[in-house]
Amino acid sequence: MTHICPALPRLEQLPFNGDRTSAWLEVQQVGDVAVSESGTYFLIGADAVESAAKNPAVFSSSDAFGLLASPFPLVPIAIDPPEHTRFRHMLDKFFSPRSVAAHETELRTQVNELIDGILTKGPTCDAVSSLTVPFPSQVFLTLFGLPLADRDRLIEWKNAIVKLADVQATEPSPDVVQTATELLGYLTDHIAKPREANATDLLSQLLADRDHDGMTDAEILGLCFIFILAGLDTVTAALGFALHALAQDAVLRHSVRTDDAAAAVFLEEILRVECPVPSVPRRTTTDIEVDGVSIPAGSACWLMMGAANRDPRRFESPNSVGDQRNNHFAFGRGPHRCLGSHLARLELRVVIQEWLRRVPEFSLATPPEVLWPSATMTFTALELNISPARHSDLV
């Protein structure tokens, strides 16, 4: 039986910037499927989100990411099976737990260099500008064999595109196109440069595979572009939410610092409760009925991962960080499950471990606010009072 689809509250008016629990509850009260004033459908319940994410034949990712203004294929996020399967087969080996673990020592060194800079300025810091923003950008540059000196330029390009890409718009603005063109020009220049023999960075390996049925230059550029836009702010957000929770709970800080198993559960629960990406876009290829609501073919749809992560029918105590690991939606579901999930987990673990080792005691200096509306929920700043560990505690 087909039902009339309820109207979704205006998301930009909900208090996601300061009270995400209340905001998500207001969304969930509408039901499992809702429609906006513009005719965009939102899937809210965990079962509805999971079913759609696992059904790319109907809920397609192709043509769903036009606002990012990339003239190249956004590999693999905006490509559906069976072509998507080919790309994942080529890329999964580079993002396996074993492959990303090879970077751990270098990334720990980079984290500690950033912490060194923070501690020289104490006793307060903005963890966003000094740690959670620069580190993921350095990870990208390291992984792709690009100069770390380009970090601040990369952050400026990424920030401009994220800020200018209005998720409610129907087409990218000229400013988005110009900024995206500058970023892609930078990447194109580096792809054209000669690579050292036997180089082990990801970009060199992808380029070496070009002549053996590997990815084309355009596809490699698309991968780089989506990695920057989908892989940097998400880690920044998760790190900020983790530090925010730890700053308010001394018992939790001690548990996460001294117990690796507790730390792993904590990070997964942060990803669930404070899902960095509130929703992901899809477009229907045919008429489909979801929970009694008829969605026409060609409809823009958003799968609300953040709401699914707090569905009380799926998770106990859905609105608080629990003491057991849950199979959350932060990395998605189905064939488009996040390619970089193992890398993201490594980044989160390394930063939190090194931070707690160097700064075992810290507290909030001012209440932070989340940037909203935005494609990624992240703190605009996170001011902390910090108490560094004594040198004798570190040896």
N, C-alpha and C positions, 0 to 999 in steps of 0.2 A: 504494500500500500504506500503510495507516494504522499509525502507530507509537504506542507509549505515550509520552505527553509527559513529559519529564524534569522533576524538581522544581527550582525556582529556589532558590538559597541565600537565606537571610533577608537582605534588602538592608540592613536597619538594622544588621546585624552586620558588614558589609563595611567596609573601611578607607577609605571615600570621603573622610573628613575629613582624612586625611593622606597617603594613598598611592592615588591614583585609578587609576594604571596597574595595580597589583595587583588592585584591586577590579574593574575592568572585565575584566581577564583571567579572573578567577574566574567572572564572569557569562558570558563568551564560551565558556568551557570546557564549559558545560552543553549548548550547541547553539544552533540558530537560533530555537527556540521552547521556552518553558518555562512551567510553571504553578506558582503559589504555593499555600500551604496553604489559602488562602481560595477557591481556584478561579479566580483571576484569571490570565489568560494574558499572557505577555510575549514580544513579538517582538524578537529580538536581532540577527540578521544583517542586513547592509545591504540585501540583495535582498528579504528578507521585510519589513523596515520600509518600504522604498520602494514595494513593491507594495501594501501595505496603505494607505499614505498617499495613494496615487493612486487608491484604490478606495473612495470615501466611500459608495457604494451598499451596500457590505457592512460596511466599518469606519466606522461612523457617528460623527459628533461630537455629534449631537443627544442630549440626556440624558446626555452623558458628563462634564459639568462641574457637576453638582449640588452638589458640596461647596463651591463658591464662594458659595453662598447668595444669589444675585442673584434678586430677584423680576422682573427684566426680562430680555428676550432678550439673551444675550451675543453681540452683533454684532461681527464675523461668525464668530467662532471656533467657536461651538456651533450653527451652522446649516449644513445640508448643501445641496448643489445640488439643484434649480435655484434655490431662494430665495437661497442663498449667492451665486450669480452676480450677482443683482440688487444686493446690498449691495456686493460688490466693485466693480461698475461705478460705483456712486455714490461710493465711498471712494478708489479707486485714484488718482484725480486729485489728491487732497489729499496723498498719500504718495509721489508720483512723485519721482525724483531732482531735477527742476527745482523742484518745490514745496517740498521740504524744504531745498533749497539757499538759498532765500530767507531762512531763519532763521539762516544761518551766522554772519553778523557779530554778531548779538545774542547767540548762544550762545557765541561766542568771548569776548565781553565778560563774560558770566556766569562762564565758566571762570576767566578771569583774576582776577575779583573773589574767587572762592573760593581761588585760589592765593595772592593777596595775603594773605588771612587766615591761610593756612598758614605763609607765610614770616615773618609777624610773630611767630609763636610758636616757630619752629625751635629747635634743629637737628634735632628729630625730629617726626614727625607720624603720626597714624593716618589713612591715606589713605581708609579706608572711611567713617568718620564725618565727615571734613572735606571729602571730594571725591566719592567714587564713589556715596555714597547721596544727598547733597543735589542733585547736578547733574541726574540723570534726573528727579527730582521737579520741579525748576525747568523743565525742558524741557516736561513735561506741562502745567504751569500756563501757560507761555508760549504753547504751541501752542493751548491751549483758551481763551486770553484770561482766565485766572483770576488772582487776586492772588498775587504771589510771597510776600507776607507770610503766606500760608496754607501755606507749604511744610512747616513742622514738624508741623502738624496732619495734613496729608496723609500724611506719613511714618508718623506714629503709627497712623493708621487702616490703612494698607497693612500695616505690620508686624504689627498685631494679627490681621488676617485671614489673612495668610500663616502666622503662627505657630499659629493655632488651627485652621486647615483641615487636619485629619489626612488625608493622602492614602489611608490604609488604612481610613478610616471609611466607614460605609455611608450616613450622613446628616450634615448640618452640625450642629455643636453649638449650643446656645442662645447662647453667647458670640459665635460667628461670625455668627449671624443678627443679633444686636444691633449688632455693630460694622459689619456690612455696611449695616444700616439707617441708622446714623449717617452713613456715607459717602454713601449714596444721598440722604439728606436734604440734605446739603451741596450735592450736585450738582443736585438738584431745585430748590433755592432759586436757584441761579445760572441755571438754564435759564429760570426764571420771571421773572428780572429783564429790564427793557427793554435792548435792545442799541443801541449807537450805529449811526447810518446809515453804510453802507459799511465797517463793521468787517471786518477781514481775518482775524481769528483763526478757527480751525476751528469752534469752537462757534457763533459768529455765522453762519458760512456754512451750517452744517447747519440751524440754526434758520430761516434765510432760505429754505432749500429745502423746508421742511416743507409749504408750501401748493402745491408744484409736484411732487407725487408723490415727495417726498423721504422721509427717515426720520421716524418719529413721535418724540414726546418719549420714550416708553418705550425705543425702539430707540437713541436718542441716549444715554440714560442707560446702557443696556447697553454701548454702545461705550466710554463713559468708564470704566465699572467695569472692563471687561476690559483696557483700555489701562493702567490703574493697576496691576492685578494681574499682567499678563503683560508689560508694557513697562518697568517700573521696575527690579525686582530683576534682570532679565536683563542690562540694561546695566550695573548695578552689579557684577554678577558678572564680566562680560567685561572691564570696566575693571580690576577687581582682579587678575584672572589676567594681564592684559597688563602691569600695573605690577610684579607679582610676577616675571614672566619677565625683564623689563628690568632689574630691580634686581640680578639675579644674573649679568648678562652685559654687560660694558662694550663689547665689540665689537658686540653686537646693538643696544645703545643708540645707538652712533654710526651704525650702518647705518640704523636706523629714523629717527633725527633728521635725517640728511642726504640720504636717498634716498626719495622719495615712493613709488616702485614697491616698494621693499623694505618700506616701512611698510605698504602695502596688503596684501602677501602675509602679513606677520607677523600682522596683525589677523585675517585670514581663517583662518589656521592656529591662532591662539589660540581662535577660535570653534569650530574642529573638535576640537582636542585637549581643550580645557577647556569642553566644551559646557555652557552655563549651565543648560539644561533637560534633565535626564537622560532624561525620558520624557514622552509626552503620551497622554491617555486616548482610547479609542474604545470603542464597543459594537457587537457584531456583529448584523446584521439577519437573517442566515440562517446555516445550517450552512456551514462553510468548512474546507477542508483546506489547511494551510500547512506546507510542508516535511515532509509525511507525518504531520502531527499534525492530528487532527480537532478543530475548535473549534465548539462548539454555538452556535446562534442565541441572542442575548441575553447573550452572555458579555462581561464586562468585560475589556478588553484595554489594554495599555500598549505603545506603540511606543517602543522604547528608542533614542532619537536619539543618546545618548551612546555606546552600544555600537556602533551603526552607524558613527559617526564614527571608530571605531578598528578597523574590520574590516580585517584584513590582506589580504583578497581584493579590497578596493576601494581601499585607500590604501597606498602605500609608506611604510615607517617610521611606522606608524600611531600610535605612542605618543609621538611627539616632534614639535615644531614644525619644519616643513620649509621649504625655500626656494622652493617653488612653490605657487601657489594651487590649492586643490582644491575641488571641488563638494561642500561639506560639508552635513550635515543640521541644522545649528544653527537654520536658519530654516525647517526642515520641507521637505515635498515636496507636490506635488499642489495641489489647489484651496485648501487651507488653509495654503499657504506664507505665512510671516509678512507681514502687511500693512505693518508698520513696519520692514521690513529696511533700507530706504534711510535712514530716520531714525536707526536704530540705528548704521549704519555712519558716518553723519555725526557722531553723538555720540562714538563711539569715536575717530574721526580727530581731531576738534577737541580733545578732552581730551588725547590722547597727544601731539599736535603742540605744544600750548601748554605742557604739563607739561615736555616735553623741552627746549623753548626756554627755559623759566624755571628748570628744575631738571635740568640735563644729567647730573649725577652724583648717584646715590642708591643705597642698599643696604638690605638687610633688617636691621632692628634685632632682631627676634625671628621665629622660624618661625611662619607663620600656619596656622590650621586652617579648614577648610571646615565650614559648618553642615550637619550630616547627622544624621538623615534630614530632608529638606526637598524641596519641589517645585522649588526652584531652588538649584543649588550656588553658594554665594557665601562669601567669607571673612567671618568674624565681625569681624575686625580685620586691618589690614595696617600694622604699625609700620615706618616707614622712617626711616633716617638720610639727611638731605638736604643737598646742597651747592648753593645757588642760584647761578645765573649772575651774573657781575659786570655792573654796569650798562653798561659799555662793550661787553659782548658782545651786549646787547639792542638797541643802536641802530645 
